[in-house]
Amino acid sequence: RYVNHSFHPNSMLTPWEFDIAIRDIAAGEQITGDYGMLNIIEPFEPFPEDGAKRSVVLPDDLANHHEDWDRLLAEAFPDIPGVDQPLKAVLSRQTWEQTQRVCAGEQSLPSLRHSFCGP
């Protein structure tokens, strides 16, 4: 994976085995994600970022920010059916079916909180 860190990411991990763009990504724009979702072990100090409320990625960021991240994912999921998904074939049938149910409003998206590996 080649995803750079940003406190204002354009993609996010999902509770399943794939990432999702949470906004349009311009041609040539780097793919970014918030490293706080990665269950890091040690704090990480990225380059300063204009407008960011945080300046350090912490091991408990997933536990502390999952509600905001869950909301961003929930807002982006309904757009999945309207965008070509060339990597759909690498997902399990179960994951794709769950994704479709979430997109259709038939199932809730599991919280990222369940991905937290800390205490």
N, C-alpha and C positions, 0 to 999 in steps of 0.2 A: 504494500500500500504506500502510495506517495501522497500523503495528506499533511499539509502544514497546519500548525496551530493558529487559531484566532479566537479571541473572546467574542467575536462577531462572525461565527462560521457560516459557510454557505451549504454545508452538508452536516449530517448528524448520523450517529449510530442509531439503529433501531433495536428493540428488544430481541430481534431475530438475527439472522446471519447476513445482513446487508446494511449498507448506509443509504441515505436518501438525501437528495438535494432539497433544502428547505426554502430555496429561492432560486430564481433564474441565475445561471452561471454564464457569464459572457465568454465568448470564444477567447482563448488565451489567458483567461483568469485562472489563478491557481485554485485548486480544491483545498478547502480549509475545514477543519473540525476543531472542536474544543477538546484539548487533551485531558480536561477534567473528567471526561466520560470514560477514560481508559483504565481506571482503577490503578493509578500510579502508586508507587510505594514511597517515593521521596518528593518533596515540593520541587516544582520546576518554575524557574523565572524566565519567561519568554521575553522577546524584545518588547519594549513599551508599545502600546497600541492606543491611538487617539480615541477618546470617548469610552474606553473600557472602564467598568466599575471595579474590575479585579485586575491585579498585576502579577499574581502568583497562582499557578495551578497547584492545588492541594490534593492530598490523598482522599479527602472526604468530600470533594466537590460534587461527585455524583449524588451522594446522600443529601447534600445541601441545596443543589440546584435542579434536582430532577423535576420538580413541578413546572418550572419555566421551560425546561427542555421538553417535557411531555407535551406542553401546550404547543410549542413550535412544531413538533412532530404531528400532532393532531391536526394542525392547520394545513400541513403539507400533504398528508396522506390522501385526501380526496383527489389530488391532482394526478396521482399515479396512473389511473386508467387512461388519461388523456395524453400521456407521454410514451413514446416508443420505449420499450424495455428490452434492449438487446441482450442483457445479461440474465434475463428471467430464467433461461435454461439452466443456469448454474444453481438456482435455488431448488430446495426440495419441494415436492408437490404440496406437502403440508404447509410449508411456509408461504407459498404463493396463494394457496387457498385461504389461509388466515389473513393475508394481506388484502385479498379481494373482499373478504367479509368486513374488514375494518373500513376499507374504502367505501363500501356500500352502506355503512352505518349499522351493520348487523352484529358487530362485535366491537367491544372496546379495545383500544390499543393498550397492551400491558404497559405499566409504568417502567421507566428506566430505573427506578429505585430498585427493582428486582435484579438488576445487573450489578449492583454494588457488592463488592467482595470484602468489604471491611467489617469492623465490629458493629 
